[in-house]
Amino acid sequence: MLLAVALPFLGAAVTPFVFRFLGNRTAYYAAGVALASFSLIASQHGATGEVVLPWIPSLDVALRFYVDGLAVLIGYLASGIGVIILTYSGGYMEHEPGKKKYYTTLLVFMGSMIGVAFAADLLALFVFWELTSISSYVLIGHYTGERDSRYAARKAMFITVGGGLFMLIGFLMLASVTGTFDLVAMLGQAETVRQQLRAAGMLVPVIALLGVGAAAKSAQVPLHVWLPNAMEAPTPVSAFLHSATMVKAGVYLVGRFRPLLLTEEWLLVFAAMGLVTMAITAILAVAATDIKELLAYSTASHLGLIIAGFGFQNVYGAETGAFHILNHALFKAALFLVAGIIAHEAGTRAIDELGGLWSDLPVTGTVAVIAGLGMAGVPPFNGFYSKELLFEAAWETAVHAGGAAWLYPAIAVFGSIFTFLYSIRFVMLFFGDRPEGLTDVHSPPLSMIAPPVVLAVLAAVVGAFPQLAIDTIVQRVFESAATGHGHEFHVGLPTYLTPPVAMSAVVILVGVVTYPFYDRLHNGLRALGQAVPPIRTNWWYDGAVFGLNRLSVWLAGVVQNGLLRTYASWAFLGIVGLTLGGYLATDAVLPAAVPITLQAPIIIVLLVAVVAAVAITVAPSHVAGVLTLSILGFMVAIFYILASAPDLALTQLTVETLLLVIFLLVLDRLPAFYGSIDRWRAVRDGVLAVAVGVTVSITVLLSTAGAPSDGIARYFVENSIPLGGGSNIVNVILVDFRGFDTLGEISVIAMAAVSVLTLIAMRERGETS
């Protein structure tokens, strides 16, 4: 198991060297690495167990890998389809740039996805999760010279990494409640964990945060906007990342945590999110004008189907998610490869410019028919069975819950009608009249045609013998996602009328009746998008991102205007806001009494200090202001003496005297008088000064009121010698216990020394600046 995860990373490390000798044939070397990982994962088929390598023992963080049905299926998809995609790339990428980077990054991505599948430690899972985002960023932006490619890569990175951070917060909340990052241990005590989360008021936040992470990675509405743009990547990347593997990470997350967090709240979040995504993105697919754009929206739609399945609380929901993960990977990866062949050989991806391709590409057309009808959910093709399970899960939920729950089956049927329409439209690219502008279409090389044929054969086998697929792998996936002990489930072609069968019949019948009006529907949806910009895919994203860009440019001119007064004001304002906000968030309470006795001498000294502070504001010149300021400093020193702190008093006297001399020397070079000041600016500065003073006062009162039962001084004294290994307590404390503090002080001294030496060197060379 460890080698299966590590091998793609090791293979990626040597890929640049291999490329020097193999050139374009590096594709087959990378496919060999993927095949080796696939074989290692296959050796774990049917096994259940855990492998643990300590990583950060003090935090109970480990590289913990867990083998079960769900992990093995995702591992199969990442490595098995990786073999197919890398083989396909040998023909597709022959004349493309950046092949060394391309194959290296694909292997890194594959290893990251295998790590996501098998990781059983929350922090390890997060690390692999983010590695998929980073590697996909490089792959989506493969054509670095293209503006659209860079835009797509940034968008994908921004949304998927941002979603990952939400997920990380959810992980930390889980760990704070359970006391462990071990996901396997949590799954073993699922009921207890749910009770703990509910008691702590964290159940809904954790579900919501995991939902954001899953939605970002699996392109669920409204975070689906990155997926269509990601089609700027080379077609093999689209087939690998955005149909079969990376986008499966989100649905994997939902399936993995389903047994742990399955509640009414879980149903409301994931069933609703999945069905809404399924319907909206299916509509957007009908409005698409590019074959890869159509497949991108259809990917989001089918991912919504899987998430909705895992969202339902009944067993049919777990069956839906488990089976459709496999079905979708087979037919969608095949269709993306078909799209790549069409674009590669016909020279266009525009739907209106394609048609009648069967005579030129009969084998590719056969693949498109098998995969396209599976995507449409037409019996007896593979997608029909898992969609039938979704209908059953939605129907059963509505029957038991009633009321608004009837929207579940209604939305499922509505979205499936559009799914049927765009699927048939893709298949019809190979039939009908040939557009006049379409030039001769050549047959693709064997390295490009063999991979989609393999996928189509597998999809056809699953469609013809669905129970074989269930008994071989899907049953164990279902058991991983089910609560309690998963029963054996069976599928097949229906032999009598049931509500789900009737729902499927309605979808196919309405789809067949509506398809002749497909162009009108397509044009109407396009016109609606032009007339109502907020419903367009990128309107919200572009408005937010570029709006923030414009805001930052304006704000930079306001904040960074070259005036020290402005910089100081914003810095102090930020400190005050963060400090007081922190006190409010932690419900800090001021002490009832001041922790010092206000005797007459102290009161007199403080009054003199207050008078000096007020006098500074009306001082007529720089010199008078500095001298008055020194009075305030000396009063502070006297206060320290009266408060029995002679060491602080000595330090204050030394610093105050030194600053007074430096100020007077500098003032000799400045004008004698301050000049006038704007009244509004004076009020603003006065309010800010009062706010800073109040913040410092509150901080002093809170910090001095704290009286820990076990002082840190005792710990230092008792543990310095045995833990530090030295013989001088002070030295050990400075070097070991306060190492970072000392390092910072040394860094400051070093920077000051370098600055002084630089000034001396410049002076010796006669430089003035």
VOLOKOL-745999 format. One record per residue (C-alpha): chain; residue in one letter; residue number from 0; x, y, z. Coordinates in steps of 0.1 Angstrom, whole numbers. Example, Ala and Ser with C-alpha at 12.3 -4.5 7.8 and 13.67 -1.06 7.14 Angstrom:
VOLOKOL-745999
   chaine   residu   num      c1      c2      c3
        A        A     0     123     -45      78
        A        S     1     137     -11      71
This chain:
VOLOKOL-745999
   chaine   residu   num      c1      c2      c3
        A        M     0       0       0       0
        A        L     1      28      24       9
        A        L     2      46      16     -24
        A        A     3      13      22     -44
        A        V     4      11      57     -30
        A        A     5      49      65     -32
        A        L     6      56      50     -67
        A        P     7      39      78     -87
        A        F     8      59     105     -68
        A        L     9      92      85     -73
        A        G    10      83      81    -110
        A        A    11      76     118    -113
        A        A    12     110     126     -97
        A        V    13     129     108    -125
        A        T    14     106     118    -154
        A        P    15     127     148    -165
        A        F    16     157     125    -168
        A        V    17     138      98    -186
        A        F    18     124     124    -210
        A        R    19     160     132    -222
        A        F    20     163      96    -236
        A        L    21     127      87    -245
        A        G    22     112     120    -257
        A        N    23      76     116    -266
        A        R    24      77      79    -256
        A        T    25      79      91    -220
        A        A    26      41      87    -221
        A        Y    27      46      49    -221
        A        Y    28      71      51    -193
        A        A    29      46      71    -172
        A        A    30      18      46    -182
        A        G    31      41      18    -169
        A        V    32      44      36    -135
        A        A    33       7      40    -134
        A        L    34       2       3    -143
        A        A    35      26      -7    -115
        A        S    36       6      13     -90
        A        F    37     -26      -2    -103
        A        S    38     -12     -37     -98
        A        L    39      -2     -29     -62
        A        I    40     -37     -15     -55
        A        A    41     -52     -46     -71
        A        S    42     -32     -68     -47
        A        Q    43     -53     -51     -19
        A        H    44     -86     -60     -36
        A        G    45    -110     -75     -10
        A        A    46     -87     -65      19
        A        T    47     -95     -43      48
        A        G    48     -68     -29      70
        A        E    49     -46       0      81
        A        V    50     -10      10      77
        A        V    51       4      36     101
        A        L    52      37      56      98
        A        P    53      42      82     126
        A        W    54      46     117     112
        A        I    55      41     142     140
        A        P    56      38     120     172
        A        S    57      34     149     196
        A        L    58       1     158     178
        A        D    59      -9     123     171
        A        V    60      -6     129     133
        A        A    61       5     100     112
        A        L    62       7      89      76
        A        R    63     -22      65      82
        A        F    64     -35      46      52
        A        Y    65     -68      26      53
        A        V    66     -78       0      28
        A        D    67    -115      -6      21
        A        G    68    -139      -9      -8
        A        L    69    -143      29     -14
        A        A    70    -106      36     -12
        A        V    71     -98       7     -36
        A        L    72    -123      19     -62
        A        I    73    -109      55     -61
        A        G    74     -74      40     -63
        A        Y    75     -85      19     -93
        A        L    76     -98      50    -111
        A        A    77     -68      71    -104
        A        S    78     -42      45    -115
        A        G    79     -62      25    -140
        A        I    80     -76      54    -159
        A        G    81     -42      69    -155
        A        V    82     -27      41    -175
        A        I    83     -53      48    -203
        A        I    84     -49      85    -203
        A        L    85     -11      84    -203
        A        T    86     -12      59    -232
        A        Y    87     -36      82    -250
        A        S    88     -13     111    -244
        A        G    89      14      94    -264
        A        G    90      -5     102    -296
        A        Y    91     -24     134    -285
        A        M    92       6     152    -271
        A        E    93      31     143    -298
        A        H    94      34     178    -312
        A        E    95      24     197    -280
        A        P    96      48     218    -259
        A        G    97      59     212    -224
        A        K    98      57     174    -224
        A        K    99      84     170    -197
        A        K   100      64     191    -173
        A        Y   101      31     175    -184
        A        Y   102      41     139    -177
        A        T   103      58     148    -144
        A        T   104      28     167    -131
        A        L   105       4     140    -142
        A        L   106      23     114    -121
        A        V   107      23     138     -92
        A        F   108     -14     143     -95
        A        M   109     -20     105     -97
        A        G   110       0      99     -66
        A        S   111     -18     127     -48
        A        M   112     -52     113     -57
        A        I   113     -42      78     -46
        A        G   114     -31      94     -13
        A        V   115     -65     110     -10
        A        A   116     -82      77     -15
        A        F   117     -63      58      11
        A        A   118     -54      85      37
        A        A   119     -71      79      70
        A        D   120     -55     107      90
        A        L   121     -73     140      86
        A        L   122     -42     161      83
        A        A   123     -26     136      59
        A        L   124     -58     137      39
        A        F   125     -57     175      37
        A        V   126     -21     174      25
        A        F   127     -29     150      -4
        A        W   128     -61     170     -11
        A        E   129     -42     202     -16
        A        L   130     -15     184     -37
        A        T   131     -42     175     -61
        A        S   132     -52     212     -64
        A        I   133     -16     223     -69
        A        S   134      -8     197     -96
        A        S   135     -42     204    -113
        A        Y   136     -33     241    -114
        A        V   137      -2     233    -134
        A        L   138     -20     209    -157
        A        I   139     -49     233    -164
        A        G   140     -25     261    -171
        A        H   141      -4     239    -193
        A        Y   142      -5     264    -222
        A        T   143      12     291    -203
        A        G   144      12     315    -232
        A        E   145     -26     315    -235
        A        R   146     -45     340    -214
        A        D   147     -75     318    -211
        A        S   148     -54     290    -198
        A        R   149     -39     311    -171
        A        Y   150     -73     325    -162
        A        A   151     -87     289    -159
        A        A   152     -58     277    -138
        A        R   153     -61     307    -114
        A        K   154     -98     302    -110
        A        A   155     -95     265    -104
        A        M   156     -68     271     -78
        A        F   157     -87     298     -60
        A        I   158    -119     279     -57
        A        T   159    -105     244     -49
        A        V   160     -78     255     -25
        A        G   161    -103     279      -8
        A        G   162    -127     250      -4
        A        G   163     -99     229      10
        A        L   164     -93     255      37
        A        F   165    -130     253      48
        A        M   166    -126     215      49
        A        L   167     -95     219      71
        A        I   168    -114     240      96
        A        G   169    -140     212      97
        A        F   170    -113     186     103
        A        L   171     -98     207     131
        A        M   172    -133     210     147
        A        L   173    -138     172     144
        A        A   174    -104     166     160
        A        S   175    -111     191     188
        A        V   176    -142     172     198
        A        T   177    -130     137     193
        A        G   178     -94     142     205
        A        T   179     -79     125     175
        A        F   180     -71     129     138
        A        D   181     -76      92     132
        A        L   182    -106      89     108
        A        V   183    -108      51     112
        A        A   184    -112      55     150
        A        M   185    -139      80     144
        A        L   186    -158      57     120
        A        G   187    -156      30     146
        A        Q   188    -174      52     171
        A        A   189    -197      70     147
        A        E   190    -227      73     169
        A        T   191    -206      86     198
        A        V   192    -190     112     175
        A        R   193    -223     124     163
        A        Q   194    -235     128     199
        A        Q   195    -203     147     209
        A        L   196    -206     170     179
        A        R   197    -243     178     186
        A        A   198    -236     184     223
        A        A   199    -208     208     214
        A        G   200    -230     226     188
        A        M   201    -205     216     161
        A        L   202    -225     191     140
        A        V   203    -240     216     116
        A        P   204    -208     236     112
        A        V   205    -188     205     105
        A        I   206    -213     192      79
        A        A   207    -214     227      63
        A        L   208    -176     230      62
        A        L   209    -171     196      47
        A        G   210    -199     205      22
        A        V   211    -180     235      11
        A        G   212    -148     215       6
        A        A   213    -167     188     -14
        A        A   214    -186     214     -34
        A        A   215    -154     232     -44
        A        K   216    -136     201     -55
        A        S   217    -166     184     -72
        A        A   218    -179     216     -89
        A        Q   219    -212     218     -71
        A        V   220    -234     249     -75
        A        P   221    -225     277     -69
        A        L   222    -188     266     -69
        A        H   223    -191     249    -103
        A        V   224    -178     279    -122
        A        W   225    -142     267    -124
        A        L   226    -149     234    -142
        A        P   227    -160     247    -177
        A        N   228    -129     270    -179
        A        A   229    -107     241    -169
        A        M   230    -114     226    -203
        A        E   231     -86     249    -216
        A        A   232     -63     221    -205
        A        P   233     -52     194    -230
        A        T   234     -80     169    -235
        A        P   235     -62     140    -217
        A        V   236     -61     163    -186
        A        S   237     -98     170    -189
        A        A   238    -105     133    -192
        A        F   239     -83     124    -163
        A        L   240     -88     152    -138
        A        H   241    -122     165    -146
        A        S   242    -142     133    -153
        A        A   243    -126     104    -136
        A        T   244    -103     114    -107
        A        M   245     -99     148     -92
        A        V   246    -135     158     -93
        A        K   247    -142     125     -76
        A        A   248    -123     137     -46
        A        G   249    -153     157     -34
        A        V   250    -178     128     -38
        A        Y   251    -152     105     -22
        A        L   252    -152     129       8
        A        V   253    -189     128      11
        A        G   254    -190      90       8
        A        R   255    -162      86      33
        A        F   256    -178     108      60
        A        R   257    -214      96      53
        A        P   258    -213      68      80
        A        L   259    -199      93     105
        A        L   260    -223     122     100
        A        L   261    -255     108      85
        A        T   262    -283     128     101
        A        E   263    -312     150      90
        A        E   264    -288     179      87
        A        W   265    -267     158      64
        A        L   266    -297     150      42
        A        L   267    -307     186      39
        A        V   268    -272     198      29
        A        F   269    -261     171       5
        A        A   270    -293     158     -11
        A        A   271    -304     194     -18
        A        M   272    -270     205     -31
        A        G   273    -266     174     -53
        A        L   274    -300     176     -69
        A        V   275    -298     214     -75
        A        T   276    -264     210     -91
        A        M   277    -276     180    -112
        A        A   278    -305     201    -126
        A        I   279    -288     235    -131
        A        T   280    -256     222    -147
        A        A   281    -276     199    -170
        A        I   282    -295     230    -183
        A        L   283    -261     247    -188
        A        A   284    -249     217    -207
        A        V   285    -278     221    -231
        A        A   286    -268     257    -236
        A        A   287    -231     248    -243
        A        T   288    -217     255    -278
        A        D   289    -184     235    -273
        A        I   290    -182     197    -269
        A        K   291    -158     199    -240
        A        E   292    -179     226    -224
        A        L   293    -209     203    -227
        A        L   294    -190     175    -211
        A        A   295    -177     197    -184
        A        Y   296    -212     208    -173
        A        S   297    -224     172    -176
        A        T   298    -196     162    -153
        A        A   299    -208     186    -126
        A        S   300    -244     173    -132
        A        H   301    -234     137    -127
        A        L   302    -213     145     -97
        A        G   303    -244     162     -83
        A        L   304    -262     129     -88
        A        I   305    -235     110     -68
        A        I   306    -235     136     -40
        A        A   307    -273     135     -38
        A        G   308    -272      98     -36
        A        F   309    -248      98      -7
        A        G   310    -270     126       8
        A        F   311    -301     104      12
        A        Q   312    -303      85      44
        A        N   313    -318      53      30
        A        V   314    -297      24      16
        A        Y   315    -306      33     -20
        A        G   316    -287      65     -15
        A        A   317    -255      47      -6
        A        E   318    -261      22     -35
        A        T   319    -265      52     -59
        A        G   320    -233      69     -49
        A        A   321    -212      37     -49
        A        F   322    -224      25     -83
        A        H   323    -224      58    -101
        A        I   324    -188      66     -92
        A        L   325    -178      37    -113
        A        N   326    -204      42    -141
        A        H   327    -196      79    -145
        A        A   328    -158      74    -146
        A        L   329    -162      48    -174
        A        F   330    -186      67    -197
        A        K   331    -173     102    -190
        A        A   332    -136      94    -195
        A        A   333    -145      77    -227
        A        L   334    -165     107    -239
        A        F   335    -137     131    -231
        A        L   336    -113     110    -251
        A        V   337    -138     110    -280
        A        A   338    -140     148    -278
        A        G   339    -102     149    -280
        A        I   340    -102     127    -311
        A        I   341    -129     149    -327
        A        A   342    -110     181    -319
        A        H   343     -76     166    -330
        A        E   344     -89     152    -363
        A        A   345    -117     176    -372
        A        G   346     -99     207    -361
        A        T   347    -129     222    -342
        A        R   348    -149     216    -310
        A        A   349    -178     238    -319
        A        I   350    -210     217    -318
        A        D   351    -226     236    -347
        A        E   352    -196     228    -370
        A        L   353    -197     191    -364
        A        G   354    -220     163    -377
        A        G   355    -220     131    -398
        A        L   356    -187     119    -384
        A        W   357    -196      82    -384
        A        S   358    -183      76    -420
        A        D   359    -149      90    -410
        A        L   360    -147      77    -374
        A        P   361    -168      46    -371
        A        V   362    -149      31    -341
        A        T   363    -150      64    -323
        A        G   364    -187      67    -331
        A        T   365    -194      33    -316
        A        V   366    -176      44    -284
        A        A   367    -196      76    -283
        A        V   368    -229      57    -287
        A        I   369    -221      33    -259
        A        A   370    -208      60    -235
        A        G   371    -234      86    -245
        A        L   372    -264      64    -240
        A        G   373    -249      54    -206
        A        M   374    -246      90    -197
        A        A   375    -283      95    -209
        A        G   376    -294      67    -185
        A        V   377    -310      47    -213
        A        P   378    -314      10    -206
        A        P   379    -295     -14    -208
        A        F   380    -264       9    -207
        A        N   381    -245      13    -175
        A        G   382    -257      47    -164
        A        F   383    -293      36    -163
        A        Y   384    -289      14    -132
        A        S   385    -274      40    -109
        A        K   386    -298      66    -121
        A        E   387    -326      42    -113
        A        L   388    -312      38     -78
        A        L   389    -312      76     -74
        A        F   390    -349      77     -84
        A        E   391    -356      50     -58
        A        A   392    -337      69     -31
        A        A   393    -355     102     -38
        A        W   394    -389      85     -40
        A        E   395    -385      66      -7
        A        T   396    -374      98      10
        A        A   397    -404     117      -3
        A        V   398    -428      89       8
        A        H   399    -415      88      43
        A        A   400    -410     126      48
        A        G   401    -438     140      27
        A        G   402    -444     177      22
        A        A   403    -415     196       6
        A        A   404    -396     163       3
        A        W   405    -415     156     -29
        A        L   406    -392     181     -45
        A        Y   407    -365     155     -44
        A        P   408    -379     131     -70
        A        A   409    -394     161     -90
        A        I   410    -360     178     -94
        A        A   411    -343     144    -101
        A        V   412    -366     138    -130
        A        F   413    -364     174    -143
        A        G   414    -326     173    -143
        A        S   415    -325     139    -159
        A        I   416    -346     151    -189
        A        F   417    -319     177    -197
        A        T   418    -293     150    -192
        A        F   419    -310     129    -218
        A        L   420    -311     158    -242
        A        Y   421    -275     168    -241
        A        S   422    -263     132    -241
        A        I   423    -283     125    -273
        A        R   424    -270     157    -288
        A        F   425    -234     145    -283
        A        V   426    -242     111    -299
        A        M   427    -258     128    -329
        A        L   428    -224     144    -338
        A        F   429    -218     112    -356
        A        F   430    -251     111    -375
        A        G   431    -271     134    -396
        A        D   432    -259     159    -423
        A        R   433    -223     169    -425
        A        P   434    -217     207    -422
        A        E   435    -203     223    -453
        A        G   436    -173     238    -436
        A        L   437    -161     205    -421
        A        T   438    -130     193    -439
        A        D   439    -117     158    -443
        A        V   440    -115     140    -409
        A        H   441     -86     116    -406
        A        S   442     -85      84    -385
        A        P   443     -66      88    -352
        A        P   444     -36      68    -343
        A        L   445     -39      35    -324
        A        S   446     -26      51    -292
        A        M   447     -55      75    -293
        A        I   448     -83      51    -303
        A        A   449     -74      21    -281
        A        P   450     -79      38    -247
        A        P   451    -115      50    -253
        A        V   452    -123      16    -268
        A        V   453    -112      -1    -236
        A        L   454    -133      22    -215
        A        A   455    -163      17    -238
        A        V   456    -159     -21    -235
        A        L   457    -158     -19    -197
        A        A   458    -189       4    -198
        A        A   459    -207     -21    -221
        A        V   460    -198     -50    -198
        A        V   461    -212     -32    -168
        A        G   462    -243     -24    -187
        A        A   463    -248     -59    -199
        A        F   464    -239     -76    -166
        A        P   465    -244     -50    -138
        A        Q   466    -245     -75    -111
        A        L   467    -210     -87    -120
        A        A   468    -197     -52    -114
        A        I   469    -216     -50     -81
        A        D   470    -203     -84     -69
        A        T   471    -168     -76     -80
        A        I   472    -162     -41     -65
        A        V   473    -194     -20     -60
        A        Q   474    -207     -41     -31
        A        R   475    -176     -33     -10
        A        V   476    -179       4     -19
        A        F   477    -215       4      -8
        A        E   478    -205     -12      25
        A        S   479    -179      16      31
        A        A   480    -205      43      26
        A        A   481    -234      26      44
        A        T   482    -242      29      81
        A        G   483    -240      -3     100
        A        H   484    -236     -36      81
        A        G   485    -243     -31      44
        A        H   486    -267     -57      29
        A        E   487    -262     -73      -5
        A        F   488    -279     -54     -32
        A        H   489    -290     -64     -66
        A        V   490    -298     -45     -98
        A        G   491    -311     -55    -132
        A        L   492    -335     -45    -159
        A        P   493    -370     -39    -145
        A        T   494    -396     -66    -150
        A        Y   495    -426     -47    -136
        A        L   496    -437     -11    -131
        A        T   497    -425       7    -100
        A        P   498    -423      44     -93
        A        P   499    -386      46    -102
        A        V   500    -393      28    -135
        A        A   501    -421      52    -142
        A        M   502    -398      81    -135
        A        S   503    -372      67    -160
        A        A   504    -400      62    -186
        A        V   505    -411      99    -181
        A        V   506    -375     111    -186
        A        I   507    -370      91    -218
        A        L   508    -404      99    -233
        A        V   509    -402     136    -226
        A        G   510    -366     136    -238
        A        V   511    -376     119    -271
        A        V   512    -405     143    -276
        A        T   513    -384     174    -268
        A        Y   514    -352     165    -287
        A        P   515    -365     178    -321
        A        F   516    -367     212    -305
        A        Y   517    -332     210    -291
        A        D   518    -319     239    -312
        A        R   519    -347     262    -301
        A        L   520    -341     253    -264
        A        H   521    -304     258    -268
        A        N   522    -308     292    -285
        A        G   523    -334     303    -259
        A        L   524    -311     294    -230
        A        R   525    -282     313    -247
        A        A   526    -304     343    -252
        A        L   527    -316     342    -216
        A        G   528    -280     342    -204
        A        Q   529    -272     372    -225
        A        A   530    -303     391    -213
        A        V   531    -299     382    -176
        A        P   532    -261     384    -169
        A        P   533    -264     372    -132
        A        I   534    -273     337    -144
        A        R   535    -242     333    -165
        A        T   536    -215     311    -151
        A        N   537    -187     336    -147
        A        W   538    -207     367    -139
        A        W   539    -205     363    -101
        A        Y   540    -169     351    -101
        A        D   541    -155     378    -124
        A        G   542    -175     405    -106
        A        A   543    -162     395     -72
        A        V   544    -125     389     -82
        A        F   545    -121     418    -105
        A        G   546    -141     440     -82
        A        L   547    -117     431     -54
        A        N   548     -88     440     -77
        A        R   549    -103     474     -84
        A        L   550    -110     479     -47
        A        S   551     -74     469     -38
        A        V   552     -60     494     -63
        A        W   553     -81     522     -48
        A        L   554     -74     511     -13
        A        A   555     -36     510     -19
        A        G   556     -37     547     -30
        A        V   557     -56     556       2
        A        V   558     -35     536      26
        A        Q   559       0     538       9
        A        N   560       1     575       2
        A        G   561      37     580      12
        A        L   562      29     597      45
        A        L   563      42     583      78
        A        R   564      12     596      96
        A        T   565     -11     575      74
        A        Y   566       9     543      78
        A        A   567      10     548     116
        A        S   568     -27     555     117
        A        W   569     -36     523      98
        A        A   570     -12     502     118
        A        F   571     -25     514     151
        A        L   572     -61     511     140
        A        G   573     -55     475     129
        A        I   574     -38     466     162
        A        V   575     -66     482     182
        A        G   576     -93     464     162
        A        L   577     -77     430     164
        A        T   578     -68     433     201
        A        L   579    -103     445     212
        A        G   580    -120     421     189
        A        G   581    -100     393     205
        A        Y   582    -110     403     240
        A        L   583    -147     405     229
        A        A   584    -145     370     212
        A        T   585    -130     354     243
        A        D   586    -154     372     268
        A        A   587    -125     387     287
        A        V   588    -135     404     319
        A        L   589    -117     433     335
        A        P   590    -106     429     371
        A        A   591    -128     444     398
        A        A   592     -98     462     414
        A        V   593     -66     478     401
        A        P   594     -37     456     410
        A        I   595     -17     484     427
        A        T   596     -23     506     457
        A        L   597     -27     543     447
        A        Q   598      -8     561     474
        A        A   599      -4     599     475
        A        P   600      32     599     459
        A        I   601      20     577     430
        A        I   602     -11     599     424
        A        I   603      11     630     423
        A        V   604      35     614     398
        A        L   605       6     603     376
        A        L   606     -10     637     377
        A        V   607      23     653     366
        A        A   608      25     628     338
        A        V   609     -10     636     327
        A        V   610      -2     674     328
        A        A   611      29     668     307
        A        A   612      10     647     282
        A        V   613     -16     675     277
        A        A   614      12     701     275
        A        I   615      28     682     246
        A        T   616      -2     689     225
        A        V   617       1     727     229
        A        A   618      39     730     228
        A        P   619      49     759     205
        A        S   620      80     742     190
        A        H   621      98     709     184
        A        V   622     122     715     212
        A        A   623      95     724     237
        A        G   624      75     693     227
        A        V   625     105     670     232
        A        L   626     114     685     266
        A        T   627      78     682     277
        A        L   628      77     646     265
        A        S   629     108     638     285
        A        I   630      90     650     317
        A        L   631      64     623     309
        A        G   632      91     597     305
        A        F   633     108     606     338
        A        M   634      75     605     356
        A        V   635      71     569     344
        A        A   636     105     561     357
        A        I   637      96     575     391
        A        F   638      64     555     390
        A        Y   639      84     524     386
        A        I   640     106     533     416
        A        L   641      75     538     438
        A        A   642      60     505     425
        A        S   643      91     487     437
        A        A   644     105     480     402
        A        P   645     140     497     403
        A        D   646     153     476     373
        A        L   647     125     490     351
        A        A   648     131     525     364
        A        L   649     168     523     356
        A        T   650     160     510     320
        A        Q   651     134     538     316
        A        L   652     158     565     328
        A        T   653     185     553     304
        A        V   654     162     550     274
        A        E   655     146     584     281
        A        T   656     179     602     285
        A        L   657     193     586     253
        A        L   658     161     595     233
        A        L   659     161     630     246
        A        V   660     197     636     234
        A        I   661     190     620     200
        A        F   662     158     640     195
        A        L   663     176     673     203
        A        L   664     204     664     179
        A        V   665     179     657     151
        A        L   666     158     687     158
        A        D   667     188     709     151
        A        R   668     183     700     115
        A        L   669     145     707     114
        A        P   670     124     739     114
        A        A   671     117     755     147
        A        F   672      79     754     146
        A        Y   673      53     728     139
        A        G   674      30     748     117
        A        S   675      -8     745     115
        A        I   676     -28     713     115
        A        D   677     -62     705     100
        A        R   678     -89     703     127
        A        W   679    -105     671     113
        A        R   680     -71     655     112
        A        A   681     -64     666     148
        A        V   682     -98     651     159
        A        R   683     -90     618     140
        A        D   684     -56     615     156
        A        G   685     -69     623     190
        A        V   686     -96     596     188
        A        L   687     -71     571     176
        A        A   688     -47     580     204
        A        V   689     -74     576     229
        A        A   690     -83     542     214
        A        V   691     -47     531     216
        A        G   692     -44     542     252
        A        V   693     -76     524     262
        A        T   694     -64     493     244
        A        V   695     -31     494     262
        A        S   696     -48     500     295
        A        I   697     -72     471     291
        A        T   698     -43     449     281
        A        V   699     -23     458     311
        A        L   700     -52     452     334
        A        L   701     -61     418     319
        A        S   702     -25     406     318
        A        T   703     -17     417     354
        A        A   704     -49     402     367
        A        G   705     -40     368     355
        A        A   706     -27     346     382
        A        P   707     -20     310     369
        A        S   708     -20     283     396
        A        D   709      13     269     383
        A        G   710      37     297     374
        A        I   711      59     292     344
        A        A   712      89     302     364
        A        R   713      87     271     386
        A        Y   714      86     249     354
        A        F   715     117     266     340
        A        V   716     136     261     372
        A        E   717     126     225     377
        A        N   718     131     214     340
        A        S   719     159     236     326
        A        I   720     188     213     337
        A        P   721     172     178     330
        A        L   722     155     188     297
        A        G   723     180     214     285
        A        G   724     211     194     293
        A        G   725     230     225     304
        A        S   726     245     236     337
        A        N   727     233     273     338
        A        I   728     196     278     342
        A        V   729     195     312     326
        A        N   730     214     300     295
        A        V   731     192     270     291
        A        I   732     160     291     294
        A        L   733     173     316     268
        A        V   734     186     290     243
        A        D   735     160     262     247
        A        F   736     127     274     262
        A        R   737     129     309     246
        A        G   738     148     299     215
        A        F   739     126     317     190
        A        D   740     126     348     212
        A        T   741     164     348     213
        A        L   742     166     340     176
        A        G   743     145     371     169
        A        E   744     167     393     191
        A        I   745     198     380     174
        A        S   746     183     386     140
        A        V   747     175     422     150
        A        I   748     210     428     162
        A        A   749     224     412     131
        A        M   750     203     434     108
        A        A   751     213     465     128
        A        A   752     250     455     125
        A        V   753     247     450      87
        A        S   754     230     483      84
        A        V   755     257     501     103
        A        L   756     284     484      83
        A        T   757     266     494      51
        A        L   758     264     530      62
        A        I   759     301     531      71
        A        A   760     310     515      38
        A        M   761     289     540      19
        A        R   762     304     569      39
        A        E   763     339     558      31
        A        R   764     330     557      -6
        A        G   765     316     592      -4
        A        E   766     280     581     -11
        A        T   767     252     603       2
        A        S   768     223     579       0
